[in-house]
Amino acid sequence: MKKLKLCFLAAKIEWHWWFIRRTRRKGNSLLSRGMAFSSQKLYHLNRRLSAHSAKALKAQSAYEKISKTRL
């Protein structure tokens, strides 16, 4: 059961990191095209990025906690 839970958490972590990388690319693209830091698009991107970052860190800490116990 622990191996299954670890596998699920690993997939969840990868999903969130994929989303973070994608959102960063979008943000960098907007900034390189001259978008203002205070624009609504960057504001919404930052909110989504922050939410996925928090979820990724939470899943990573849960993964570490479970993986330290004996399988």
HTML snippet that shows the backbone in 3Dmol.js (N, CA, C, O; Angstrom):
<script src="https://3Dmol.org/build/3Dmol-min.js"></script>
<div id="view" style="width:600px;height:400px;position:relative"></div>
<script>
const pdb = `
ATOM      1  N   MET A   1       0.824  -1.199   0.000  1.00  0.00           N
ATOM      2  CA  MET A   1       0.000   0.000   0.000  1.00  0.00           C
ATOM      3  C   MET A   1       0.866   1.261   0.000  1.00  0.00           C
ATOM      4  O   MET A   1       0.536   2.252  -0.650  1.00  0.00           O
ATOM      5  N   LYS A   2       1.986   1.208   0.742  1.00  0.00           N
ATOM      6  CA  LYS A   2       2.860   2.380   0.796  1.00  0.00           C
ATOM      7  C   LYS A   2       3.494   2.649  -0.558  1.00  0.00           C
ATOM      8  O   LYS A   2       3.659   3.802  -0.956  1.00  0.00           O
ATOM      9  N   LYS A   3       3.852   1.576  -1.270  1.00  0.00           N
ATOM     10  CA  LYS A   3       4.461   1.768  -2.587  1.00  0.00           C
ATOM     11  C   LYS A   3       3.481   2.427  -3.549  1.00  0.00           C
ATOM     12  O   LYS A   3       3.860   3.272  -4.359  1.00  0.00           O
ATOM     13  N   LEU A   4       2.220   2.030  -3.450  1.00  0.00           N
ATOM     14  CA  LEU A   4       1.204   2.630  -4.307  1.00  0.00           C
ATOM     15  C   LEU A   4       1.021   4.109  -3.968  1.00  0.00           C
ATOM     16  O   LEU A   4       0.904   4.948  -4.862  1.00  0.00           O
ATOM     17  N   LYS A   5       0.996   4.417  -2.686  1.00  0.00           N
ATOM     18  CA  LYS A   5       0.842   5.803  -2.261  1.00  0.00           C
ATOM     19  C   LYS A   5       2.054   6.640  -2.698  1.00  0.00           C
ATOM     20  O   LYS A   5       1.895   7.783  -3.126  1.00  0.00           O
ATOM     21  N   LEU A   6       3.260   6.071  -2.589  1.00  0.00           N
ATOM     22  CA  LEU A   6       4.460   6.779  -3.035  1.00  0.00           C
ATOM     23  C   LEU A   6       4.422   7.029  -4.541  1.00  0.00           C
ATOM     24  O   LEU A   6       4.822   8.093  -5.014  1.00  0.00           O
ATOM     25  N   CYS A   7       3.942   6.045  -5.282  1.00  0.00           N
ATOM     26  CA  CYS A   7       3.836   6.195  -6.734  1.00  0.00           C
ATOM     27  C   CYS A   7       2.840   7.301  -7.083  1.00  0.00           C
ATOM     28  O   CYS A   7       3.094   8.113  -7.973  1.00  0.00           O
ATOM     29  N   PHE A   8       1.719   7.330  -6.388  1.00  0.00           N
ATOM     30  CA  PHE A   8       0.716   8.364  -6.621  1.00  0.00           C
ATOM     31  C   PHE A   8       1.267   9.748  -6.277  1.00  0.00           C
ATOM     32  O   PHE A   8       1.065  10.704  -7.026  1.00  0.00           O
ATOM     33  N   LEU A   9       1.962   9.851  -5.143  1.00  0.00           N
ATOM     34  CA  LEU A   9       2.535  11.148  -4.745  1.00  0.00           C
ATOM     35  C   LEU A   9       3.607  11.604  -5.730  1.00  0.00           C
ATOM     36  O   LEU A   9       3.709  12.793  -6.033  1.00  0.00           O
ATOM     37  N   ALA A  10       4.408  10.660  -6.230  1.00  0.00           N
ATOM     38  CA  ALA A  10       5.441  11.009  -7.211  1.00  0.00           C
ATOM     39  C   ALA A  10       4.810  11.570  -8.487  1.00  0.00           C
ATOM     40  O   ALA A  10       5.302  12.544  -9.057  1.00  0.00           O
ATOM     41  N   ALA A  11       3.717  10.947  -8.926  1.00  0.00           N
ATOM     42  CA  ALA A  11       3.026  11.439 -10.123  1.00  0.00           C
ATOM     43  C   ALA A  11       2.439  12.827  -9.870  1.00  0.00           C
ATOM     44  O   ALA A  11       2.482  13.695 -10.742  1.00  0.00           O
ATOM     45  N   LYS A  12       1.897  13.025  -8.683  1.00  0.00           N
ATOM     46  CA  LYS A  12       1.323  14.321  -8.323  1.00  0.00           C
ATOM     47  C   LYS A  12       2.403  15.402  -8.305  1.00  0.00           C
ATOM     48  O   LYS A  12       2.186  16.512  -8.792  1.00  0.00           O
ATOM     49  N   ILE A  13       3.556  15.075  -7.745  1.00  0.00           N
ATOM     50  CA  ILE A  13       4.674  16.030  -7.700  1.00  0.00           C
ATOM     51  C   ILE A  13       5.123  16.391  -9.109  1.00  0.00           C
ATOM     52  O   ILE A  13       5.324  17.565  -9.421  1.00  0.00           O
ATOM     53  N   GLU A  14       5.278  15.382  -9.959  1.00  0.00           N
ATOM     54  CA  GLU A  14       5.707  15.630 -11.337  1.00  0.00           C
ATOM     55  C   GLU A  14       4.702  16.499 -12.083  1.00  0.00           C
ATOM     56  O   GLU A  14       5.090  17.384 -12.846  1.00  0.00           O
ATOM     57  N   TRP A  15       3.404  16.248 -11.864  1.00  0.00           N
ATOM     58  CA  TRP A  15       2.370  17.051 -12.514  1.00  0.00           C
ATOM     59  C   TRP A  15       2.504  18.516 -12.113  1.00  0.00           C
ATOM     60  O   TRP A  15       2.476  19.403 -12.966  1.00  0.00           O
ATOM     61  N   HIS A  16       2.648  18.764 -10.829  1.00  0.00           N
ATOM     62  CA  HIS A  16       2.736  20.144 -10.374  1.00  0.00           C
ATOM     63  C   HIS A  16       4.014  20.818 -10.889  1.00  0.00           C
ATOM     64  O   HIS A  16       3.977  21.986 -11.276  1.00  0.00           O
ATOM     65  N   TRP A  17       5.137  20.101 -10.897  1.00  0.00           N
ATOM     66  CA  TRP A  17       6.375  20.691 -11.414  1.00  0.00           C
ATOM     67  C   TRP A  17       6.286  20.953 -12.914  1.00  0.00           C
ATOM     68  O   TRP A  17       6.840  21.936 -13.408  1.00  0.00           O
ATOM     69  N   TRP A  18       5.587  20.074 -13.645  1.00  0.00           N
ATOM     70  CA  TRP A  18       5.400  20.323 -15.072  1.00  0.00           C
ATOM     71  C   TRP A  18       4.612  21.617 -15.260  1.00  0.00           C
ATOM     72  O   TRP A  18       4.960  22.438 -16.108  1.00  0.00           O
ATOM     73  N   PHE A  19       3.559  21.800 -14.477  1.00  0.00           N
ATOM     74  CA  PHE A  19       2.742  23.004 -14.565  1.00  0.00           C
ATOM     75  C   PHE A  19       3.551  24.243 -14.186  1.00  0.00           C
ATOM     76  O   PHE A  19       3.404  25.292 -14.814  1.00  0.00           O
ATOM     77  N   ILE A  20       4.401  24.132 -13.167  1.00  0.00           N
ATOM     78  CA  ILE A  20       5.236  25.262 -12.748  1.00  0.00           C
ATOM     79  C   ILE A  20       6.189  25.660 -13.871  1.00  0.00           C
ATOM     80  O   ILE A  20       6.332  26.844 -14.177  1.00  0.00           O
ATOM     81  N   ARG A  21       6.846  24.666 -14.489  1.00  0.00           N
ATOM     82  CA  ARG A  21       7.767  24.975 -15.592  1.00  0.00           C
ATOM     83  C   ARG A  21       7.035  25.634 -16.758  1.00  0.00           C
ATOM     84  O   ARG A  21       7.542  26.591 -17.344  1.00  0.00           O
ATOM     85  N   ARG A  22       5.854  25.134 -17.097  1.00  0.00           N
ATOM     86  CA  ARG A  22       5.053  25.693 -18.194  1.00  0.00           C
ATOM     87  C   ARG A  22       4.643  27.134 -17.895  1.00  0.00           C
ATOM     88  O   ARG A  22       4.709  27.998 -18.770  1.00  0.00           O
ATOM     89  N   THR A  23       4.223  27.387 -16.667  1.00  0.00           N
ATOM     90  CA  THR A  23       3.784  28.729 -16.291  1.00  0.00           C
ATOM     91  C   THR A  23       4.955  29.696 -16.279  1.00  0.00           C
ATOM     92  O   THR A  23       4.805  30.854 -16.668  1.00  0.00           O
ATOM     93  N   ARG A  24       6.114  29.238 -15.839  1.00  0.00           N
ATOM     94  CA  ARG A  24       7.299  30.103 -15.864  1.00  0.00           C
ATOM     95  C   ARG A  24       7.686  30.479 -17.289  1.00  0.00           C
ATOM     96  O   ARG A  24       8.061  31.619 -17.560  1.00  0.00           O
ATOM     97  N   ARG A  25       7.591  29.498 -18.207  1.00  0.00           N
ATOM     98  CA  ARG A  25       7.892  29.800 -19.612  1.00  0.00           C
ATOM     99  C   ARG A  25       6.934  30.857 -20.150  1.00  0.00           C
ATOM    100  O   ARG A  25       7.353  31.778 -20.852  1.00  0.00           O
ATOM    101  N   LYS A  26       5.650  30.727 -19.822  1.00  0.00           N
ATOM    102  CA  LYS A  26       4.666  31.722 -20.268  1.00  0.00           C
ATOM    103  C   LYS A  26       4.990  33.098 -19.694  1.00  0.00           C
ATOM    104  O   LYS A  26       4.935  34.100 -20.408  1.00  0.00           O
ATOM    105  N   GLY A  27       5.326  33.146 -18.410  1.00  0.00           N
ATOM    106  CA  GLY A  27       5.649  34.416 -17.765  1.00  0.00           C
ATOM    107  C   GLY A  27       6.888  35.053 -18.361  1.00  0.00           C
ATOM    108  O   GLY A  27       6.906  36.257 -18.617  1.00  0.00           O
ATOM    109  N   ASN A  28       7.923  34.259 -18.586  1.00  0.00           N
ATOM    110  CA  ASN A  28       9.147  34.786 -19.190  1.00  0.00           C
ATOM    111  C   ASN A  28       8.887  35.301 -20.600  1.00  0.00           C
ATOM    112  O   ASN A  28       9.445  36.318 -21.013  1.00  0.00           O
ATOM    113  N   SER A  29       8.039  34.594 -21.330  1.00  0.00           N
ATOM    114  CA  SER A  29       7.695  35.031 -22.681  1.00  0.00           C
ATOM    115  C   SER A  29       6.967  36.373 -22.650  1.00  0.00           C
ATOM    116  O   SER A  29       7.258  37.265 -23.446  1.00  0.00           O
ATOM    117  N   LEU A  30       6.021  36.506 -21.729  1.00  0.00           N
ATOM    118  CA  LEU A  30       5.299  37.775 -21.617  1.00  0.00           C
ATOM    119  C   LEU A  30       6.236  38.915 -21.221  1.00  0.00           C
ATOM    120  O   LEU A  30       6.140  40.020 -21.754  1.00  0.00           O
ATOM    121  N   LEU A  31       7.138  38.637 -20.286  1.00  0.00           N
ATOM    122  CA  LEU A  31       8.071  39.684 -19.859  1.00  0.00           C
ATOM    123  C   LEU A  31       9.033  40.077 -20.971  1.00  0.00           C
ATOM    124  O   LEU A  31       9.369  41.253 -21.113  1.00  0.00           O
ATOM    125  N   SER A  32       9.481  39.102 -21.762  1.00  0.00           N
ATOM    126  CA  SER A  32      10.413  39.427 -22.847  1.00  0.00           C
ATOM    127  C   SER A  32       9.726  40.236 -23.946  1.00  0.00           C
ATOM    128  O   SER A  32      10.392  40.949 -24.696  1.00  0.00           O
ATOM    129  N   ARG A  33       8.396  40.132 -24.048  1.00  0.00           N
ATOM    130  CA  ARG A  33       7.657  40.923 -25.037  1.00  0.00           C
ATOM    131  C   ARG A  33       7.265  42.290 -24.507  1.00  0.00           C
ATOM    132  O   ARG A  33       6.590  43.056 -25.194  1.00  0.00           O
ATOM    133  N   GLY A  34       7.691  42.603 -23.273  1.00  0.00           N
ATOM    134  CA  GLY A  34       7.462  43.940 -22.755  1.00  0.00           C
ATOM    135  C   GLY A  34       6.221  44.093 -21.896  1.00  0.00           C
ATOM    136  O   GLY A  34       5.782  45.216 -21.648  1.00  0.00           O
ATOM    137  N   MET A  35       5.651  43.004 -21.442  1.00  0.00           N
ATOM    138  CA  MET A  35       4.462  43.075 -20.585  1.00  0.00           C
ATOM    139  C   MET A  35       4.858  43.693 -19.246  1.00  0.00           C
ATOM    140  O   MET A  35       5.907  43.364 -18.694  1.00  0.00           O
ATOM    141  N   ALA A  36       4.034  44.572 -18.735  1.00  0.00           N
ATOM    142  CA  ALA A  36       4.315  45.241 -17.460  1.00  0.00           C
ATOM    143  C   ALA A  36       4.184  44.245 -16.304  1.00  0.00           C
ATOM    144  O   ALA A  36       3.359  43.333 -16.347  1.00  0.00           O
ATOM    145  N   PHE A  37       5.007  44.435 -15.274  1.00  0.00           N
ATOM    146  CA  PHE A  37       4.975  43.551 -14.116  1.00  0.00           C
ATOM    147  C   PHE A  37       3.624  43.608 -13.399  1.00  0.00           C
ATOM    148  O   PHE A  37       3.221  42.641 -12.754  1.00  0.00           O
ATOM    149  N   SER A  38       2.945  44.710 -13.510  1.00  0.00           N
ATOM    150  CA  SER A  38       1.674  44.888 -12.808  1.00  0.00           C
ATOM    151  C   SER A  38       0.460  44.511 -13.661  1.00  0.00           C
ATOM    152  O   SER A  38      -0.670  44.833 -13.293  1.00  0.00           O
ATOM    153  N   SER A  39       0.673  43.843 -14.780  1.00  0.00           N
ATOM    154  CA  SER A  39      -0.440  43.497 -15.657  1.00  0.00           C
ATOM    155  C   SER A  39      -1.300  42.389 -15.046  1.00  0.00           C
ATOM    156  O   SER A  39      -0.834  41.613 -14.211  1.00  0.00           O
ATOM    157  N   GLN A  40      -2.541  42.331 -15.470  1.00  0.00           N
ATOM    158  CA  GLN A  40      -3.475  41.323 -14.969  1.00  0.00           C
ATOM    159  C   GLN A  40      -3.049  39.914 -15.384  1.00  0.00           C
ATOM    160  O   GLN A  40      -3.229  38.962 -14.624  1.00  0.00           O
ATOM    161  N   LYS A  41      -2.485  39.776 -16.591  1.00  0.00           N
ATOM    162  CA  LYS A  41      -2.047  38.458 -17.051  1.00  0.00           C
ATOM    163  C   LYS A  41      -0.959  37.899 -16.148  1.00  0.00           C
ATOM    164  O   LYS A  41      -1.017  36.736 -15.749  1.00  0.00           O
ATOM    165  N   LEU A  42       0.024  38.714 -15.826  1.00  0.00           N
ATOM    166  CA  LEU A  42       1.098  38.246 -14.952  1.00  0.00           C
ATOM    167  C   LEU A  42       0.595  38.008 -13.536  1.00  0.00           C
ATOM    168  O   LEU A  42       1.075  37.105 -12.851  1.00  0.00           O
ATOM    169  N   TYR A  43      -0.354  38.799 -13.098  1.00  0.00           N
ATOM    170  CA  TYR A  43      -0.948  38.608 -11.782  1.00  0.00           C
ATOM    171  C   TYR A  43      -1.623  37.235 -11.692  1.00  0.00           C
ATOM    172  O   TYR A  43      -1.427  36.507 -10.719  1.00  0.00           O
ATOM    173  N   HIS A  44      -2.409  36.889 -12.698  1.00  0.00           N
ATOM    174  CA  HIS A  44      -3.095  35.598 -12.694  1.00  0.00           C
ATOM    175  C   HIS A  44      -2.111  34.437 -12.846  1.00  0.00           C
ATOM    176  O   HIS A  44      -2.276  33.392 -12.216  1.00  0.00           O
ATOM    177  N   LEU A  45      -1.101  34.620 -13.674  1.00  0.00           N
ATOM    178  CA  LEU A  45      -0.078  33.580 -13.799  1.00  0.00           C
ATOM    179  C   LEU A  45       0.627  33.348 -12.463  1.00  0.00           C
ATOM    180  O   LEU A  45       0.887  32.208 -12.078  1.00  0.00           O
ATOM    181  N   ASN A  46       0.931  34.432 -11.766  1.00  0.00           N
ATOM    182  CA  ASN A  46       1.606  34.315 -10.481  1.00  0.00           C
ATOM    183  C   ASN A  46       0.739  33.602  -9.450  1.00  0.00           C
ATOM    184  O   ASN A  46       1.245  32.801  -8.664  1.00  0.00           O
ATOM    185  N   ARG A  47      -0.558  33.885  -9.447  1.00  0.00           N
ATOM    186  CA  ARG A  47      -1.466  33.213  -8.514  1.00  0.00           C
ATOM    187  C   ARG A  47      -1.515  31.719  -8.781  1.00  0.00           C
ATOM    188  O   ARG A  47      -1.464  30.915  -7.850  1.00  0.00           O
ATOM    189  N   ARG A  48      -1.613  31.344 -10.056  1.00  0.00           N
ATOM    190  CA  ARG A  48      -1.647  29.918 -10.399  1.00  0.00           C
ATOM    191  C   ARG A  48      -0.324  29.251 -10.080  1.00  0.00           C
ATOM    192  O   ARG A  48      -0.291  28.110  -9.619  1.00  0.00           O
ATOM    193  N   LEU A  49       0.770  29.964 -10.328  1.00  0.00           N
ATOM    194  CA  LEU A  49       2.097  29.435 -10.029  1.00  0.00           C
ATOM    195  C   LEU A  49       2.272  29.218  -8.531  1.00  0.00           C
ATOM    196  O   LEU A  49       2.810  28.192  -8.115  1.00  0.00           O
ATOM    197  N   SER A  50       1.830  30.157  -7.729  1.00  0.00           N
ATOM    198  CA  SER A  50       1.941  30.041  -6.277  1.00  0.00           C
ATOM    199  C   SER A  50       1.121  28.874  -5.747  1.00  0.00           C
ATOM    200  O   SER A  50       1.568  28.153  -4.855  1.00  0.00           O
ATOM    201  N   ALA A  51      -0.068  28.687  -6.287  1.00  0.00           N
ATOM    202  CA  ALA A  51      -0.920  27.586  -5.839  1.00  0.00           C
ATOM    203  C   ALA A  51      -0.274  26.235  -6.143  1.00  0.00           C
ATOM    204  O   ALA A  51      -0.257  25.348  -5.291  1.00  0.00           O
ATOM    205  N   HIS A  52       0.255  26.080  -7.352  1.00  0.00           N
ATOM    206  CA  HIS A  52       0.897  24.808  -7.707  1.00  0.00           C
ATOM    207  C   HIS A  52       2.198  24.608  -6.945  1.00  0.00           C
ATOM    208  O   HIS A  52       2.555  23.475  -6.622  1.00  0.00           O
ATOM    209  N   SER A  53       2.903  25.675  -6.658  1.00  0.00           N
ATOM    210  CA  SER A  53       4.137  25.554  -5.873  1.00  0.00           C
ATOM    211  C   SER A  53       3.843  25.051  -4.466  1.00  0.00           C
ATOM    212  O   SER A  53       4.557  24.194  -3.946  1.00  0.00           O
ATOM    213  N   ALA A  54       2.800  25.582  -3.856  1.00  0.00           N
ATOM    214  CA  ALA A  54       2.420  25.143  -2.508  1.00  0.00           C
ATOM    215  C   ALA A  54       1.989  23.680  -2.515  1.00  0.00           C
ATOM    216  O   ALA A  54       2.341  22.922  -1.611  1.00  0.00           O
ATOM    217  N   LYS A  55       1.233  23.287  -3.525  1.00  0.00           N
ATOM    218  CA  LYS A  55       0.785  21.898  -3.612  1.00  0.00           C
ATOM    219  C   LYS A  55       1.961  20.945  -3.855  1.00  0.00           C
ATOM    220  O   LYS A  55       1.997  19.844  -3.306  1.00  0.00           O
ATOM    221  N   ALA A  56       2.920  21.374  -4.680  1.00  0.00           N
ATOM    222  CA  ALA A  56       4.088  20.534  -4.945  1.00  0.00           C
ATOM    223  C   ALA A  56       4.913  20.354  -3.677  1.00  0.00           C
ATOM    224  O   ALA A  56       5.351  19.242  -3.382  1.00  0.00           O
ATOM    225  N   LEU A  57       5.130  21.421  -2.930  1.00  0.00           N
ATOM    226  CA  LEU A  57       5.902  21.312  -1.694  1.00  0.00           C
ATOM    227  C   LEU A  57       5.191  20.445  -0.668  1.00  0.00           C
ATOM    228  O   LEU A  57       5.835  19.676   0.045  1.00  0.00           O
ATOM    229  N   LYS A  58       3.887  20.559  -0.585  1.00  0.00           N
ATOM    230  CA  LYS A  58       3.110  19.738   0.352  1.00  0.00           C
ATOM    231  C   LYS A  58       3.218  18.259  -0.031  1.00  0.00           C
ATOM    232  O   LYS A  58       3.408  17.407   0.836  1.00  0.00           O
ATOM    233  N   ALA A  59       3.098  17.957  -1.310  1.00  0.00           N
ATOM    234  CA  ALA A  59       3.206  16.572  -1.768  1.00  0.00           C
ATOM    235  C   ALA A  59       4.618  16.032  -1.560  1.00  0.00           C
ATOM    236  O   ALA A  59       4.788  14.859  -1.228  1.00  0.00           O
ATOM    237  N   GLN A  60       5.634  16.876  -1.752  1.00  0.00           N
ATOM    238  CA  GLN A  60       7.008  16.438  -1.537  1.00  0.00           C
ATOM    239  C   GLN A  60       7.276  16.118  -0.073  1.00  0.00           C
ATOM    240  O   GLN A  60       7.969  15.147   0.233  1.00  0.00           O
ATOM    241  N   SER A  61       6.741  16.918   0.824  1.00  0.00           N
ATOM    242  CA  SER A  61       6.952  16.635   2.243  1.00  0.00           C
ATOM    243  C   SER A  61       6.204  15.366   2.654  1.00  0.00           C
ATOM    244  O   SER A  61       6.704  14.598   3.476  1.00  0.00           O
ATOM    245  N   ALA A  62       5.013  15.135   2.095  1.00  0.00           N
ATOM    246  CA  ALA A  62       4.279  13.901   2.379  1.00  0.00           C
ATOM    247  C   ALA A  62       5.038  12.694   1.836  1.00  0.00           C
ATOM    248  O   ALA A  62       5.085  11.649   2.484  1.00  0.00           O
ATOM    249  N   TYR A  63       5.632  12.831   0.655  1.00  0.00           N
ATOM    250  CA  TYR A  63       6.422  11.752   0.060  1.00  0.00           C
ATOM    251  C   TYR A  63       7.615  11.409   0.945  1.00  0.00           C
ATOM    252  O   TYR A  63       7.887  10.238   1.210  1.00  0.00           O
ATOM    253  N   GLU A  64       8.322  12.441   1.397  1.00  0.00           N
ATOM    254  CA  GLU A  64       9.484  12.217   2.257  1.00  0.00           C
ATOM    255  C   GLU A  64       9.080  11.570   3.578  1.00  0.00           C
ATOM    256  O   GLU A  64       9.781  10.695   4.085  1.00  0.00           O
ATOM    257  N   LYS A  65       7.978  11.992   4.119  1.00  0.00           N
ATOM    258  CA  LYS A  65       7.496  11.446   5.389  1.00  0.00           C
ATOM    259  C   LYS A  65       7.166   9.956   5.251  1.00  0.00           C
ATOM    260  O   LYS A  65       7.526   9.149   6.108  1.00  0.00           O
ATOM    261  N   ILE A  66       6.474   9.603   4.157  1.00  0.00           N
ATOM    262  CA  ILE A  66       6.104   8.212   3.940  1.00  0.00           C
ATOM    263  C   ILE A  66       7.319   7.365   3.587  1.00  0.00           C
ATOM    264  O   ILE A  66       7.431   6.227   4.041  1.00  0.00           O
ATOM    265  N   SER A  67       8.234   7.908   2.779  1.00  0.00           N
ATOM    266  CA  SER A  67       9.385   7.130   2.348  1.00  0.00           C
ATOM    267  C   SER A  67      10.378   6.859   3.478  1.00  0.00           C
ATOM    268  O   SER A  67      11.171   5.922   3.381  1.00  0.00           O
ATOM    269  N   LYS A  68      10.352   7.651   4.536  1.00  0.00           N
ATOM    270  CA  LYS A  68      11.249   7.416   5.667  1.00  0.00           C
ATOM    271  C   LYS A  68      10.780   6.244   6.524  1.00  0.00           C
ATOM    272  O   LYS A  68      11.581   5.635   7.232  1.00  0.00           O
ATOM    273  N   THR A  69       9.483   5.925   6.464  1.00  0.00           N
ATOM    274  CA  THR A  69       9.004   4.767   7.197  1.00  0.00           C
ATOM    275  C   THR A  69       9.374   3.516   6.404  1.00  0.00           C
ATOM    276  O   THR A  69       9.588   3.588   5.194  1.00  0.00           O
ATOM    277  N   ARG A  70       9.447   2.408   7.057  1.00  0.00           N
ATOM    278  CA  ARG A  70       9.864   1.178   6.392  1.00  0.00           C
ATOM    279  C   ARG A  70       8.782   0.691   5.440  1.00  0.00           C
ATOM    280  O   ARG A  70       7.594   0.719   5.761  1.00  0.00           O
ATOM    281  N   LEU A  71       9.207   0.249   4.275  1.00  0.00           N
ATOM    282  CA  LEU A  71       8.270  -0.294   3.285  1.00  0.00           C
ATOM    283  C   LEU A  71       8.011  -1.708   3.605  1.00  0.00           C
ATOM    284  O   LEU A  71       7.248  -2.370   2.902  1.00  0.00           O
TER     285      LEU A  71
END
`;
const viewer = $3Dmol.createViewer("view");
viewer.addModel(pdb, "pdb");
viewer.setStyle({}, {cartoon: {color: "spectrum"}});
viewer.zoomTo();
viewer.render();
</script>
